[in-house]
Amino acid sequence: MWADHSVDDPAVPYREGRFGNPGTWTLMNALEAAGAPVSGEWADDLPKARFEARSRELLRQARAARSHVLFTSHTPGTTPVSPHVAWAQTYENDVVIDWLFEQSR
């Protein structure tokens, strides 16, 4: 799993969602408490090469820890256009796309 969320997303809360539903941060903490190491936080406004370098490092750390949970948590105020579209840069991230297509059941 590779989750992606901007801390200041106004549409989908980062911590607690509507009607008491857990936010992404809460879910990642629950996974980590269950024994799945989770890591990854950085600004979303990095140039593509630096963003992908951070993604590569996160993936390396996850593999070294034998973790199958990655979390790109974008720091507040850094998502271009709107904090809700943090996923846009993720879809342009070749590291994430390559990782996605490596997956199988």
N, C-alpha and C positions, 0 to 999 in steps of 0.2 A: 504494500500500500504506500502510495506517495501522496499525502495530503498537501494542500496548498491553500493558505488563507492569509488575508491582510488583517492585522490587529485592529485597524480602525474601519473595518467594513461596516457601513451603516445598514445594509440590507440583510446580511446574514451574520448575526453576532458571533464574535470570536470566542467569547467565553460561554455565556448562557443564552440560549435561544428563546424563542417565543414559547409560551405555555410551559416554561421550565425545562424545555428540551436542552440537552447538553450541547455546548458549542464545540468547535473543533479542538480547541485547547483542552477542554475537559476530557474529550475522548482520547486525545493523545496521552494525557496524564494517566487515564485509566489503563491504556495499553501498556504504558511504561510500568505502572504498578503491578501489572500482570506478568512482567518479565520481558517485555519487548522494548529494548532500548530505542529511544526516539531522539533525533537531533536535527538541528537546522534552523537558523534564523538569520536573516539578512535584509538589507534594503532592496526594494524592487526596482529602484531607479538606477541600478548599475548598468554599465555598458554590457552588451550581449556577451562579450568574451569573459568579462569578470563574473557575470551571473552564471555562465556555464562552468567556469572554473570552480565557483562555490558549489554548484550542483555536483560536479565531479568529486570534489572533496567530501561532500556529504555522503555520496554513494560509496566512496572508498571507506569512510568511517562505518557506515552501516554494514558493509560486507565484512569488515574486520571484526565487528561486534556480533556478526551472524544475526543481524537484525533485518527484518523484512518490513520495517515501518520507517518511512522517511517523512519529514514534515518541513515544508518550506513555509516559514512564518515570516511574513513581510512586516518590517517595523513600521510604526505609524508615520504617516505623512510622506511616504516614499513611493506610493503606487501612482504611476502616471494616469492621467485622465480621471480616475475615480478609484477609491479603495476597494470597490466591489469588483473591479476588473483585474485583480491580481493574477487571475488565471490566464489572461491574455499573454503575458510574457512567458508563462509556463508552457503554453502551447507552441511558442517560438523557440523553446529551449531544446536544442538537439540532444542534450544529455538525457533529459526526461523522456523525450520521444524514443530514443534508442533503448532506454531502460524499459519503457512500456512495451515495446515490441519484442523484447527478450522474454517477457512473461509467458507462461503457459500453465495450463491446468494440470 
